[in-house]
């Protein structure tokens, strides 16, 4: 029997029930907290389920951070989560991220935004710099995606053979490289600029276009986009 101090969704006023709101207005009409409340179903003594959802999101820092956590991290985040719910929520977020990547992979990669959408779930919360290689066909569709280097918190060493060896092997028409900045500031360092220039020079020799170098991070003051594109900045 449910404790009277534990607030379920059904204990809330009818006009504030997230599940009914979703069924009536669609999932896009709900706030992050309302969506999370539907998943949680029950609150804690003295804390209704919507308040619990808000506390869990605050503890994570953001919805994006919550979505990047493994089950063990989710379980440790708040006593209202528990191992079973944490495992289920981690699976839900992973399915959403895979669906988003599948949509990008199926279509042509035409912009740095497409690169960001494809890789942000994988790279944004890495604690080290990771370089990804995207091999594209003549229609700019993805042939292959692979990690080619893992560096330190602030530095990544990549040789042209790491980029163009796989590109030649898999008969790519063009390549894109992308890496993350663990600090969140996506603006390029001097090392990033030097690496891009060296790879661009090698690409010209091989007649294999380097279509872009995208740095994945987060918006910062003075640079509102969560990524930096050498191509879109006119540097490729």
C-alpha positions in Angstrom: 0.0 0.0 0.0 1.3 3.4 -1.0 2.4 5.7 1.9 0.1 8.8 2.1 3.3 10.9 2.2 4.4 9.6 -1.2 2.9 11.6 -4.0 2.0 9.8 -7.2 1.1 11.4 -10.5 -2.5 10.5 -9.9 -2.4 12.6 -6.7 -1.7 15.8 -8.6 -4.5 18.0 -10.0 -6.0 16.7 -13.3 -4.8 19.7 -15.3 -1.2 19.1 -14.2 -0.9 15.4 -15.0 2.0 15.0 -17.4 0.8 11.7 -18.9 -2.6 13.0 -19.7 -1.1 16.2 -21.1 1.2 14.2 -23.4 -1.7 12.1 -24.7 -3.8 15.3 -25.4 -1.1 17.7 -26.7 1.8 15.5 -27.8 5.2 14.9 -26.2 6.7 18.2 -27.4 4.2 20.1 -25.2 5.8 18.8 -22.0 8.7 20.3 -20.1 11.8 18.2 -19.3 10.6 17.8 -15.7 7.2 16.6 -16.9 8.7 14.0 -19.2 11.0 12.8 -16.5 8.1 12.6 -14.1 6.2 10.2 -16.4 9.2 7.9 -16.2 9.7 8.2 -12.5 5.9 7.7 -11.7 6.2 8.3 -8.0 7.9 10.9 -5.8 9.3 10.6 -2.2 7.8 11.4 1.1 7.3 15.2 1.2 8.4 15.5 -2.5 6.0 15.0 -5.3 7.1 13.4 -8.5 7.4 16.7 -10.4 9.6 18.1 -7.7 11.7 15.0 -7.7 12.2 15.2 -11.5 13.3 18.8 -11.1 15.8 17.8 -8.3 17.3 15.0 -10.4 17.7 17.3 -13.4 19.4 20.0 -11.2 21.7 17.4 -9.7 22.8 16.3 -13.2 23.4 20.0 -14.2 21.3 19.7 -17.4 19.2 17.4 -19.5 22.2 16.8 -21.8 24.4 15.8 -18.9 21.6 13.5 -17.5 21.3 11.9 -20.9 25.1 11.2 -21.1 25.3 9.3 -17.8 25.7 5.6 -17.4 23.2 3.7 -15.1 25.6 3.6 -12.1 26.0 7.4 -12.3 22.2 7.9 -12.5 21.6 5.6 -9.6 24.1 7.6 -7.5 22.6 10.9 -8.6 19.6 10.9 -6.2 18.0 8.5 -3.7 14.7 8.8 -5.7 16.3 7.0 -8.7 17.3 3.5 -7.7 19.2 1.0 -9.8 16.2 -0.4 -11.8 15.0 3.0 -12.8 18.5 4.2 -13.5 19.1 1.2 -15.9 15.8 1.9 -17.6 16.4 5.6 -18.0 20.0 5.0 -19.3 18.5 2.7 -21.9 15.8 5.2 -22.9 18.4 8.0 -23.4 20.7 5.6 -25.4 17.8 4.7 -27.7 17.1 8.3 -28.3 20.7 9.1 -29.2 20.9 6.1 -31.5 17.7 7.2 -33.3 19.2 10.6 -33.8 22.5 9.2 -35.1 20.7 6.8 -37.4 18.8 9.7 -39.0 22.0 11.6 -39.6 23.8 8.5 -40.9 21.0 7.8 -43.4 21.2 11.3 -44.9 23.9 13.2 -46.6 26.3 15.1 -44.3 26.1 18.6 -45.7 27.1 20.9 -42.9 29.0 21.1 -39.6 25.6 21.0 -37.9 25.1 17.5 -39.3 28.6 16.5 -38.0 27.7 17.9 -34.6 24.4 16.1 -34.5 26.1 12.8 -35.4 28.9 13.0 -32.9 27.8 15.2 -29.9 26.3 12.3 -28.0 29.5 10.4 -28.3 32.1 13.1 -27.7 30.6 16.0 -25.7 31.3 14.4 -22.3 34.6 12.7 -23.0 37.2 13.8 -20.5 40.0 13.5 -23.1 40.2 14.8 -26.6 39.1 12.2 -29.1 39.5 12.5 -32.9 36.9 11.0 -35.1 37.2 10.3 -38.8 34.2 10.4 -41.1 34.5 8.9 -44.6 32.0 10.1 -47.2 31.0 8.9 -50.6 30.4 11.0 -53.7 26.9 11.9 -52.4 28.3 12.9 -49.0 26.7 10.0 -47.3 28.6 8.3 -44.5 30.7 5.3 -45.5 32.5 4.8 -42.2 33.0 6.4 -38.8 35.9 5.6 -36.6 38.1 6.9 -33.7 41.6 7.5 -34.9 43.2 9.1 -31.9 42.8 9.8 -28.2 44.8 12.5 -26.5 45.0 14.3 -23.2 42.7 16.9 -21.7 44.1 19.6 -24.0 46.2 18.0 -26.7 45.7 15.5 -29.5 48.4 14.1 -31.8 47.3 12.9 -35.3 49.4 11.9 -38.2 48.1 12.3 -41.8 48.3 8.6 -42.3 45.7 8.1 -39.6 43.3 10.1 -41.7 44.1 9.3 -45.3 45.1 5.6 -44.9 41.6 4.6 -44.0 40.2 7.0 -46.6 42.2 5.4 -49.4 41.5 1.9 -48.1 37.7 2.4 -48.1 37.6 4.5 -51.3 36.2 7.6 -49.7 35.4 10.6 -51.9 36.1 13.1 -49.1 36.9 13.1 -45.4 35.8 15.1 -42.4 37.6 15.1 -39.1 36.1 16.1 -35.8 37.2 16.2 -32.2 35.9 17.4 -28.8 37.2 20.0 -26.4 36.6 18.6 -22.9 36.6 22.2 -21.5 33.5 22.9 -23.6 35.1 25.9 -25.4 34.9 24.8 -29.0 37.2 27.6 -30.3 40.4 26.2 -31.9 43.8 26.2 -30.3 47.0 26.9 -32.2 47.6 23.2 -32.3 44.1 22.7 -33.9 45.0 25.3 -36.6 48.4 23.7 -37.3 46.9 20.2 -37.5 44.2 21.4 -39.9 46.7 23.2 -42.1 48.9 20.1 -42.3 46.0 17.8 -43.1 44.7 20.2 -45.7 48.1 20.2 -47.4 48.3 16.4 -47.4 44.7 16.3 -48.8 45.6 18.5 -51.7 48.6 16.2 -52.6 46.4 13.2 -52.5 43.5 14.9 -54.4 41.2 13.7 -51.6 39.3 16.7 -50.2 39.3 17.5 -46.5 35.8 18.7 -46.3 35.9 20.0 -42.8 37.4 19.9 -39.3 34.7 20.3 -36.7 35.4 20.9 -33.0 32.6 19.9 -30.7 32.0 21.8 -27.4 29.4 24.1 -26.1 28.3 27.7 -26.6 30.6 30.2 -24.8 30.4 34.0 -24.4 31.2 35.6 -27.8 30.7 32.3 -29.7 27.1 31.1 -29.4 27.4 27.9 -31.5 28.3 24.6 -29.7 30.8 23.7 -32.5 33.5 25.3 -34.6 33.8 24.5 -38.3 37.0 25.3 -40.1 35.1 25.1 -43.4 32.3 27.4 -42.4 34.9 29.9 -41.0 36.5 30.0 -44.5 39.7 28.2 -43.3 39.4 25.2 -45.6 
